[in-house]
Amino acid sequence: MRKIKVRHQRLPGIGELFEFVTAAGLRVGVVTHRSGRHGLVVSERGADEPVVTAVLTQKAAAALAAPLTDAHVELTTDDIA
């Protein structure tokens, strides 16, 4: 399994952003809010507007993450493009 480079960015007053680019070129971002909510954002590389956005409760985020937990990631603060 290949490693996926995940960019990590602190969002002052909001939480944290974790973002990566898929093999198909889609940017996938997860915002973890300090309140416990999670946001999912999917956009095409270079696009101003996301294709998909979703706000998830902690329970919904856990349900989404469960089948995806076999991934190996490398956290970085560098650009992921």
Helices and strands as residue ranges (DSSP letters): E 4-11, E 15-21, E 26-33, E 38-44, E 52-56, H 58-65, G 66-68, E 73-76
